[in-house]
Amino acid sequence: MQKNGSFGLMQNNAEFRSRLKILTPAFDYTYSQANLDVHKLFCYNLLYIAEQDLSLAHCIQHNQKTRVAIDLGPDHPIKSRLANEALHDTICSYSALRSADSIKYDVANNQLLPGKKCWLSNLPSADLVAIEVLTSDIDLSYSVAHGYHKHGERPDIYMVLIDLLKVKHTRSAESPTAAGMKGAEPGTLTLLEPVEVGTDSCYILKKNPSGDITYDWVRYTWECWVTVHLGVILGLYNELLKYPEVRSPEMSHRIKSFELEISALKIMWEHSLNHIIDNTTEERKDYTAVLPVTPSHSIRNTQYATSKRVLIDLIGFVLELGLNQFVDDTGPTWIKFKDAITYSTHMSSLYRCHNRWPTYNNFQ
């Protein structure tokens, strides 16, 4: 694929399957069978796509998150099915818990209860979905908002795979409409009747996935997040450099500052790629030491938070310069800018995407 997107920016999720078919040589591999170089190549390819087309990169990331969870999960016919077909034959989607979700896992009866799962990117194209659900005795809205159950204990979260080709459901675009990332097209999945768990159409991939820092999927998915963030930043920054306004002498300090920050992000990203399959947790119980060993989750969250801040600063800089081309809705630059704005609000607030910084850094 040539730079600047030889087949245009993806604005309709129905196009994802055909695009993934074209990109199969770049993204088709099995996580558990790959060596470090193959993992790194996947991330370099994802970085390149994110520079060109954020919606496409986001869908590739969500497709791969589910595939890796299946690969690392229990033996099941779906695992064999994916191993024996082309990458684009089965499209996957993934979504973590949302406060508006109403699908729950009834442990006693071993079934998913009818309800909704919101904010599923790539849903219009999906054949398989991996979703996170709570048990039927948990207040979902409270748990998502606070992270814990009202009695103080952490609730169990189940990552469940559903074969949409075998389960009665509906799909709709009930999720709030964002300004950008139209190609990702997040939607709402509604289960119309109870779904038995542990069958050929639905089974548990992992219990408490995000809480297990030794689970390879956690490290892999975070690497994908920071890869896409870096790609969006590089794409927006390189677009910005095309305009003469940024080459004026009074802008040189700002431009050099951005170059320094982006270079630091890229160095962190390249370093983290070397540990994408490193199963050491680097956990330390003592965070009061002057120079404690940095825990792996703190490294990932620092990368993510720094990427988010740089992206927000870049968006603000474009607005300060008053570059009309970025808000001219007749050109592709407007699509990229809208995508960047939308992505800057994704997942966590800048002030909530860190982890134990005060104690780790001895901030009292």
Buried (B, 14 or more C-beta within 10 A) or exposed (E): BEEEBEEEBBBEBEBBBEBBEEBEEBBEBEBEEBEEEEBBBBBBBBBBBBBBBBBBBBBBBBBBBBBBBBBBBEEBEBBEBBEEEEBBEBBBBBBBBBEBBBBBBBEEEBBBBBBBBBBBBBBBBBBBBBBBBBBBEBEBEBBBEEEEBEEEEEBBBBBBBBBBEEBEBEBEEBBEEBEBBBBBBBBBBBBEEEBEBEBEBBBBBBEBBBEEBEBBBBBBBBBBBBBBBBBBBBBBBEBBEEBEEBEEEEEEEBBEEBEEBBEEBBEBBEEBBEBBBEEEEBEEEEBEEEEBEEBBBBBBBBBBBBBBBBBBBBBEBBEEBEBEBBBEEEEEBBBBBBBBBBBBBBEEEBEEBBBEEEEBEEEE
